[in-house]
Amino acid sequence: MTIAQRIHALPIEWMFIGGFLIHFGIMYPGFMCYDAVNQILEAREGLYSDWHPPLMAIIWRFTDRIVPGPAGMLFLQLGLVWTGAYLVFQAFFKPYGAKVAAPLLCILLFLPPLLGISGAILKDVLMWGALFTAFGIAGHIKNQHEQTQQFAFLLFALTVVVLWLAILIRHNAFFATIPILSFAIYRLYPKHKLFGSVRAAIPGVVLALVLFVATGAINNRLADRHSHPWVANASFDISGVIKRLEDKDRQQAIFDQLAGALNSKGSVEPLLKAYTPLYWREIFRTKPPTLELPKNSMESQIHGFASLSDQQRQTLHKLWIQTILAEPILWARHRLAVSKYVLGLVPDNSWSPVMMAKDFPSDLEHVYGAHPQATRLQEQLEAGMTKYVEYWFFQPWPYFVLTICLFFAALFRQLTANMEVICLASSAILHELGLMLAAPSPDFRYSHYMVFCSLLSFLLQARPWMAKPV
């Protein structure tokens, strides 16, 4: 029996179970960066900040008691990803030729741009798994002629819960959830016209907003330390506008207000030299410091901007809005400059497209504890992928262009037959646009979900050429 025949004879479920076990085995026990170490320290202490999602640390507190370290979270992350893969296959690929699509979907998850960070314990990877799984669940919602209304509503409710998990884990997942929620509503009440999809989008947006607002309230209650991470984005945006102002007096005037809200003082000149659209923290790294970054803001216990008073935060929030409204063009130029970094259009900007053993923060080892040494296979994979991180296939922009093309290709073909492609591409595009509006740095992991969606959308669009329907 040939290899192809063996694959054809293999039950579909075992293909995905085997893929998960191989993936988990390669990445075991999971890789820890600064974010991960800070989160597990919060989990072990039982006191949570809102710099990272409190829910993730709470989940980790539970898994750490069962399997100390990252392995429990790695199992959850990859378990969600592979559950999503199986559900998506059953919902969207099986009618077009099961045995052809299944190994392709499994191979997709091992491609270097997706594999590179998949073993790191990150809220981005957990969000990816939740969104992927929710998309797969939504695909199983069928009309009343194919399944009972009660079961359809159960699937819809499960889709909403898993999408809410994505937002609770990563607040900017809000943008990505809108098309998936709209798609779930469309599947619940199908209309075979463009108007039907538009009508489904309105309650999808409303429901996503409800989940987003509820998430803010829940995170606020779960957090024991309120670090106010929005202050970083506000300072970054205001500094970007100051940099682009031609009036020196206005530059100094706005800077004085910004500095006053951050317990700082001095001249605007160091800020003008330090600002770069690459990273928000650069404006706090002037020597001598002009804008003061509060102590312990990025250490083993994150306090962020907790030292600012309520009045200072209110002043900064008001200044943020006023600056954007007064100089919308300059703000747009600032965000456009950031977007170029986010999409990888600026040389040498891609942050951590491969996050494995070398990313462990050794300076926090005294509070975290000893971490496992990388296996030989992990070292080889990391070294092999790292060689190519500057190549185009590790940059977000080709995938963003591909996603846009696939969206319009699906839109102008048979609409109802390609609704899942429109949904997935829209989710990726909105997620990336959200980064362009608010990303504080060009970290590759922010765009990881979009990269995945572009490749999966391509597979979905290629279904007619895979095989005849079964």
C-alpha positions as CSV (number, residue, x, y, z in Angstrom):
1,M,0.0,0.0,0.0
2,T,1.4,3.4,-1.0
3,I,1.7,6.4,1.4
4,A,-1.2,8.1,-0.4
5,Q,-3.3,5.0,0.0
6,R,-2.4,4.8,3.7
7,I,-3.5,8.4,4.2
8,H,-6.7,7.7,2.3
9,A,-7.4,4.8,4.6
10,L,-6.7,6.7,7.8
11,P,-9.8,7.9,9.7
12,I,-10.1,11.7,9.5
13,E,-10.3,12.1,13.3
14,W,-6.9,10.3,13.8
15,M,-5.3,12.6,11.2
16,F,-6.2,15.7,13.4
17,I,-5.4,13.9,16.7
18,G,-2.0,12.8,15.3
19,G,-1.3,16.4,14.1
20,F,-2.1,17.8,17.5
21,L,0.1,15.2,19.3
22,I,3.0,15.9,16.9
23,H,2.6,19.6,17.3
24,F,2.3,19.4,21.1
25,G,5.3,17.0,21.2
26,I,7.5,19.4,19.1
27,M,6.7,22.4,21.3
28,Y,6.6,20.7,24.7
29,P,6.6,22.1,27.4
30,G,6.0,25.5,25.8
31,F,8.1,28.6,25.5
32,M,8.1,31.6,27.9
33,C,8.8,35.2,27.0
34,Y,8.5,38.3,29.3
35,D,4.7,38.5,29.0
36,A,4.3,34.8,29.8
37,V,6.6,34.9,32.8
38,N,4.8,38.0,34.2
39,Q,1.5,36.2,33.7
40,I,2.5,33.0,35.4
41,L,3.9,34.9,38.4
42,E,0.6,36.6,38.8
43,A,-1.1,33.2,38.5
44,R,1.0,31.8,41.3
45,E,0.6,34.9,43.5
46,G,-3.2,35.0,42.9
47,L,-3.1,38.8,42.3
48,Y,-3.8,39.9,38.8
49,S,-3.1,43.1,36.9
50,D,-4.9,44.3,33.8
51,W,-1.7,44.9,31.8
52,H,-2.4,41.3,30.5
53,P,-5.8,39.7,30.5
54,P,-6.6,38.6,34.1
55,L,-8.6,35.6,32.9
56,M,-5.6,34.0,31.2
57,A,-3.6,34.2,34.5
58,I,-6.6,32.7,36.4
59,I,-6.8,29.8,33.9
60,W,-3.0,29.4,34.2
61,R,-3.3,29.3,38.0
62,F,-5.5,26.2,37.6
63,T,-3.3,24.5,35.0
64,D,-0.1,25.3,36.9
65,R,-1.4,23.3,39.9
66,I,-2.0,20.3,37.7
67,V,1.2,20.6,35.5
68,P,3.6,23.2,36.9
69,G,4.9,25.6,34.2
70,P,3.8,26.2,30.6
71,A,2.7,22.7,29.6
72,G,-0.9,23.0,30.7
73,M,-1.4,26.3,28.8
74,L,0.4,24.9,25.8
75,F,-2.1,22.0,25.8
76,L,-5.0,24.4,26.0
77,Q,-3.7,26.7,23.2
78,L,-2.9,23.9,20.8
79,G,-6.0,22.0,21.7
80,L,-8.2,24.9,20.7
81,V,-6.3,25.3,17.4
82,W,-6.6,21.7,16.5
83,T,-10.2,21.5,17.6
84,G,-10.9,24.4,15.3
85,A,-9.1,22.7,12.5
86,Y,-11.2,19.6,12.8
87,L,-14.5,21.6,13.1
88,V,-13.6,23.7,10.1
89,F,-12.7,20.7,8.1
90,Q,-16.0,19.0,8.9
91,A,-18.1,22.1,8.2
92,F,-16.4,23.6,5.1
93,F,-14.1,21.0,3.5
94,K,-15.7,17.6,3.8
95,P,-18.4,18.2,1.1
96,Y,-15.6,19.0,-1.3
97,G,-13.4,15.9,-0.8
98,A,-12.5,14.9,2.7
99,K,-9.3,13.0,2.1
100,V,-7.7,15.7,0.0
101,A,-8.5,18.6,2.3
102,A,-7.7,17.1,5.7
103,P,-3.9,16.6,5.2
104,L,-3.7,20.0,3.6
105,L,-5.3,21.7,6.5
106,C,-3.0,19.8,8.9
107,I,0.1,20.8,6.9
108,L,-1.1,24.4,7.0
109,L,-0.6,24.5,10.8
110,F,3.0,23.4,10.4
111,L,4.1,26.1,7.9
112,P,6.9,28.3,9.4
113,P,5.0,31.6,9.6
114,L,2.3,29.9,11.7
115,L,4.6,27.4,13.5
116,G,7.1,30.0,14.6
117,I,5.2,31.3,17.6
118,S,2.6,28.6,18.1
119,G,4.6,27.0,21.0
120,A,4.9,30.3,22.9
121,I,2.5,30.9,25.7
122,L,0.8,34.0,24.5
123,K,-2.6,35.6,24.6
124,D,-2.3,36.0,20.8
125,V,-2.1,32.2,20.3
126,L,-4.9,31.5,22.7
127,M,-7.0,34.1,20.9
128,W,-6.2,32.4,17.6
129,G,-7.4,29.1,18.9
130,A,-10.6,30.6,20.3
131,L,-11.4,32.5,17.0
132,F,-10.6,29.4,14.9
133,T,-12.8,27.1,17.0
134,A,-15.7,29.6,17.0
135,F,-15.5,29.8,13.2
136,G,-15.7,26.0,13.0
137,I,-18.6,25.9,15.4
138,A,-20.5,28.6,13.4
139,G,-20.0,26.5,10.3
140,H,-22.1,23.7,11.9
141,I,-25.1,25.9,12.3
142,K,-27.7,24.8,9.7
143,N,-31.2,25.8,8.8
144,Q,-34.3,24.2,10.3
145,H,-34.6,21.7,7.4
146,E,-31.2,20.1,8.4
147,Q,-31.2,20.3,12.2
148,T,-33.5,21.2,15.0
149,Q,-33.9,24.8,15.9
150,Q,-32.9,24.1,19.5
151,F,-29.6,22.5,18.4
152,A,-28.9,25.4,16.0
153,F,-29.4,27.9,18.9
154,L,-27.1,25.8,21.1
155,L,-24.4,26.0,18.5
156,F,-24.9,29.7,18.1
157,A,-24.7,30.2,21.9
158,L,-21.5,28.2,22.0
159,T,-20.1,30.3,19.2
160,V,-20.8,33.4,21.2
161,V,-19.2,32.0,24.3
162,V,-16.0,31.0,22.6
163,L,-15.8,34.4,20.8
164,W,-16.3,36.0,24.2
165,L,-13.3,34.0,25.4
166,A,-11.2,35.4,22.6
167,I,-12.1,39.0,23.6
168,L,-11.5,38.3,27.3
169,I,-8.1,37.0,26.4
170,R,-7.2,39.7,23.9
171,H,-9.4,42.9,23.9
172,N,-8.7,43.8,20.3
173,A,-10.1,40.5,19.2
174,F,-13.3,42.5,19.2
175,F,-12.6,43.5,15.6
176,A,-12.1,39.9,14.4
177,T,-15.2,38.7,16.2
178,I,-17.7,40.9,14.3
179,P,-17.7,38.9,11.0
180,I,-17.8,35.6,12.8
181,L,-20.8,36.7,14.9
182,S,-22.5,38.0,11.7
183,F,-21.7,34.8,9.9
184,A,-23.3,32.7,12.8
185,I,-26.4,34.9,12.7
186,Y,-26.5,34.5,8.9
187,R,-26.3,30.7,9.3
188,L,-29.1,30.8,11.9
189,Y,-31.3,32.9,9.6
190,P,-30.1,32.3,6.1
191,K,-31.0,34.7,3.3
192,H,-29.8,33.9,-0.2
193,K,-29.2,37.6,-1.1
194,L,-26.7,40.3,-0.4
195,F,-29.2,42.1,1.8
196,G,-29.4,39.0,4.1
197,S,-25.7,39.1,4.8
198,V,-25.9,42.9,5.5
199,R,-28.8,42.4,7.8
200,A,-26.9,39.8,9.7
201,A,-24.0,42.2,10.1
202,I,-25.9,44.8,12.1
203,P,-26.8,42.5,15.1
204,G,-23.3,41.0,14.7
205,V,-21.8,44.4,15.4
206,V,-24.2,45.1,18.3
207,L,-23.5,41.8,19.9
208,A,-19.7,42.2,19.5
209,L,-20.0,45.6,21.2
210,V,-22.0,44.1,24.1
211,L,-19.3,41.4,24.6
212,F,-16.6,44.1,24.4
213,V,-18.2,46.3,27.0
214,A,-18.9,43.3,29.3
215,T,-15.3,42.3,28.9
216,G,-14.1,45.6,30.1
217,A,-16.3,45.4,33.2
218,I,-15.2,41.8,34.0
219,N,-11.5,42.5,33.5
220,N,-11.9,45.6,35.8
221,R,-13.4,43.4,38.5
222,L,-10.9,40.6,38.1
223,A,-7.9,42.8,38.2
224,D,-6.3,43.5,41.6
225,R,-3.7,45.9,40.2
226,H,-5.1,48.5,37.7
227,S,-2.2,49.4,35.5
228,H,-4.1,51.5,32.9
229,P,-2.3,50.2,29.8
230,W,-4.2,52.7,27.6
231,V,-1.9,55.4,28.9
232,A,0.9,53.9,26.8
233,N,-1.2,54.3,23.6
234,A,-2.3,57.8,24.5
235,S,1.3,58.9,25.2
236,F,2.4,57.3,21.9
237,D,-0.3,59.0,19.8
238,I,0.2,62.4,21.4
239,S,4.0,62.1,20.9
240,G,3.4,61.2,17.2
241,V,1.4,64.3,16.7
242,I,3.9,66.5,18.6
243,K,6.7,65.2,16.3
244,R,4.8,66.2,13.2
245,L,3.8,69.7,14.3
246,E,5.7,72.5,12.6
247,D,4.9,75.1,15.3
248,K,7.6,74.8,18.0
249,D,5.5,76.7,20.6
250,R,2.6,74.3,20.1
251,Q,5.0,71.3,20.4
252,Q,6.2,72.6,23.7
253,A,2.7,73.5,24.9
254,I,1.3,70.0,24.2
255,F,4.4,68.4,25.6
256,D,4.0,70.3,28.8
257,Q,0.5,69.0,29.2
258,L,1.6,65.4,28.4
259,A,4.6,65.6,30.8
260,G,2.4,67.1,33.6
261,A,0.0,64.2,33.4
262,L,3.0,61.7,33.7
263,N,4.8,63.3,36.6
264,S,7.4,64.6,34.2
265,K,8.9,67.9,33.1
266,G,11.5,69.4,30.8
267,S,12.0,70.3,27.1
268,V,10.3,68.7,24.2
269,E,13.6,68.3,22.3
270,P,14.6,64.9,23.8
271,L,11.1,63.6,23.0
272,L,11.5,64.7,19.3
273,K,14.8,62.8,19.1
274,A,13.5,59.7,20.9
275,Y,10.2,59.3,19.1
276,T,9.9,56.5,16.5
277,P,6.7,54.8,15.2
278,L,8.5,51.5,15.9
279,Y,7.7,51.3,19.6
280,W,5.9,53.3,22.2
281,R,8.5,52.8,25.0
282,E,11.1,54.8,23.1
283,I,9.6,58.1,24.2
284,F,10.3,57.1,27.8
285,R,13.9,56.1,27.1
286,T,15.5,59.5,26.7
287,K,18.6,60.2,28.8
288,P,18.2,62.1,31.0
289,P,14.5,61.0,31.0
290,T,12.0,63.5,29.9
291,L,8.8,61.4,30.2
292,E,9.1,59.3,33.3
293,L,8.0,55.6,33.0
294,P,6.8,54.6,36.5
295,K,8.9,52.2,38.5
296,N,8.1,48.5,38.2
297,S,6.0,49.2,35.1
298,M,7.6,46.3,33.2
299,E,9.2,44.2,35.9
300,S,8.2,40.9,37.5
301,Q,5.1,42.5,38.9
302,I,3.6,44.9,36.5
303,H,2.2,48.1,38.0
304,G,2.1,50.0,34.7
305,F,0.8,53.5,35.2
306,A,-0.9,52.8,38.5
307,S,1.0,55.6,40.2
308,L,-0.9,58.2,38.3
309,S,-3.7,59.9,40.1
310,D,-7.3,59.9,38.8
311,Q,-7.0,63.6,37.9
312,Q,-3.8,62.9,35.9
313,R,-5.4,60.1,34.0
314,Q,-8.5,62.2,33.2
315,T,-6.2,65.0,32.0
316,L,-4.3,62.7,29.8
317,H,-7.4,61.1,28.4
318,K,-8.9,64.5,27.6
319,L,-5.6,65.6,26.0
320,W,-5.5,62.4,23.9
321,I,-8.9,63.1,22.4
322,Q,-8.3,66.8,22.0
323,T,-5.0,66.2,20.2
324,I,-6.5,63.8,17.7
325,L,-9.5,66.0,17.0
326,A,-7.3,69.1,16.6
327,E,-4.8,67.4,14.4
328,P,-6.5,64.4,12.7
329,I,-4.2,64.5,9.7
330,L,-1.0,64.5,11.8
331,W,-2.5,61.7,13.9
332,A,-3.3,59.7,10.7
333,R,0.2,60.2,9.5
334,H,1.5,58.9,12.8
335,R,-0.7,55.8,12.6
336,L,0.2,55.3,8.9
337,A,3.9,55.3,9.9
338,V,3.1,52.7,12.6
339,S,1.1,50.7,10.1
340,K,4.1,50.4,7.8
341,Y,6.0,48.7,10.6
342,V,3.1,46.5,11.5
343,L,2.8,45.2,7.9
344,G,6.5,44.7,7.5
345,L,7.0,47.4,4.9
346,V,10.0,48.9,6.7
347,P,13.2,46.8,6.6
348,D,14.3,45.1,9.8
349,N,11.1,45.7,11.7
350,S,9.6,42.2,12.2
351,W,9.5,41.4,15.9
352,S,9.7,37.8,16.9
353,P,8.2,35.8,14.1
354,V,9.9,32.9,15.8
355,M,9.5,32.7,19.6
356,M,11.1,29.7,21.1
357,A,13.8,28.8,23.7
358,K,16.0,31.9,23.2
359,D,13.2,34.3,24.2
360,F,13.2,33.2,27.9
361,P,13.9,36.3,30.1
362,S,16.9,35.0,32.1
363,D,16.8,38.1,34.4
364,L,13.4,36.9,35.7
365,E,14.6,33.3,36.3
366,H,15.3,34.1,40.0
367,V,11.6,34.7,40.6
368,Y,10.2,32.2,38.0
369,G,12.4,29.3,38.7
370,A,14.5,27.1,36.4
371,H,13.1,26.6,32.9
372,P,13.5,23.5,30.7
373,Q,16.3,23.5,28.2
374,A,15.3,23.3,24.6
375,T,15.5,20.0,22.9
376,R,17.8,19.4,19.9
377,L,14.8,19.4,17.6
378,Q,13.6,22.7,19.0
379,E,17.0,24.3,18.6
380,Q,17.3,23.1,15.0
381,L,13.8,24.4,14.2
382,E,14.5,27.7,15.8
383,A,17.8,28.1,14.0
384,G,16.4,27.0,10.7
385,M,13.4,29.4,10.8
386,T,15.4,32.3,12.2
387,K,17.6,32.3,9.1
388,Y,14.6,33.4,7.0
389,V,12.8,35.8,9.2
390,E,13.7,38.7,6.9
391,Y,12.2,37.0,3.9
392,W,8.9,38.1,2.5
393,F,7.0,35.0,3.7
394,F,7.7,36.1,7.3
395,Q,6.3,39.6,6.7
396,P,2.6,40.4,7.2
397,W,2.1,42.5,4.1
398,P,1.9,39.7,1.4
399,Y,-0.8,37.9,3.5
400,F,-2.7,41.2,4.0
401,V,-2.7,41.8,0.2
402,L,-3.7,38.1,-0.4
403,T,-6.6,38.4,2.1
404,I,-8.0,41.5,0.4
405,C,-7.8,39.8,-3.0
406,L,-9.5,36.7,-1.7
407,F,-12.2,38.8,-0.1
408,F,-13.1,40.5,-3.3
409,A,-12.8,37.3,-5.3
410,A,-15.3,35.6,-3.0
411,L,-17.6,38.7,-3.0
412,F,-17.9,38.8,-6.7
413,R,-18.5,35.0,-7.1
414,Q,-21.5,33.1,-5.9
415,L,-22.1,35.0,-2.7
416,T,-23.9,32.3,-0.6
417,A,-21.4,29.6,-1.7
418,N,-18.4,31.7,-0.5
419,M,-19.9,33.3,2.6
420,E,-17.4,31.5,4.8
421,V,-14.5,33.0,2.8
422,I,-16.0,36.5,3.1
423,C,-16.4,35.9,6.8
424,L,-12.8,34.7,7.4
425,A,-11.2,37.3,5.2
426,S,-13.3,40.1,6.8
427,S,-12.3,38.9,10.2
428,A,-8.6,39.1,9.2
429,I,-8.9,42.5,7.6
430,L,-10.7,44.1,10.5
431,H,-8.2,42.6,12.9
432,E,-5.3,44.1,11.0
433,L,-7.0,47.4,10.6
434,G,-7.5,47.4,14.4
435,L,-3.8,47.0,14.8
436,M,-3.2,50.0,12.4
437,L,-5.3,52.1,14.7
438,A,-4.0,51.0,18.0
439,A,-0.9,48.8,17.8
440,P,1.9,50.0,20.1
441,S,4.6,48.1,18.2
442,P,5.1,45.9,15.1
443,D,5.3,42.6,16.8
444,F,4.6,39.7,14.3
445,R,2.4,37.9,16.8
446,Y,-0.1,40.7,16.5
447,S,-0.6,39.8,12.8
448,H,-0.3,36.1,13.3
449,Y,-4.1,35.6,13.1
450,M,-4.3,37.5,9.9
451,V,-1.5,35.4,8.3
452,F,-3.4,32.3,9.3
453,C,-6.7,33.5,7.9
454,S,-5.2,34.4,4.6
455,L,-3.8,30.9,4.1
456,L,-7.0,29.2,5.3
457,S,-9.1,31.5,3.0
458,F,-6.9,30.4,0.1
459,L,-7.6,26.8,0.9
460,L,-11.3,27.5,1.2
461,Q,-11.3,29.3,-2.1
462,A,-9.5,26.3,-3.7
463,R,-12.1,23.7,-2.7
464,P,-13.8,23.4,-6.2
465,W,-10.4,22.2,-7.6
466,M,-9.7,19.7,-4.8
467,A,-12.3,17.1,-5.7
468,K,-15.9,16.6,-6.6
469,P,-18.4,16.8,-3.8
470,V,-19.0,13.5,-1.9
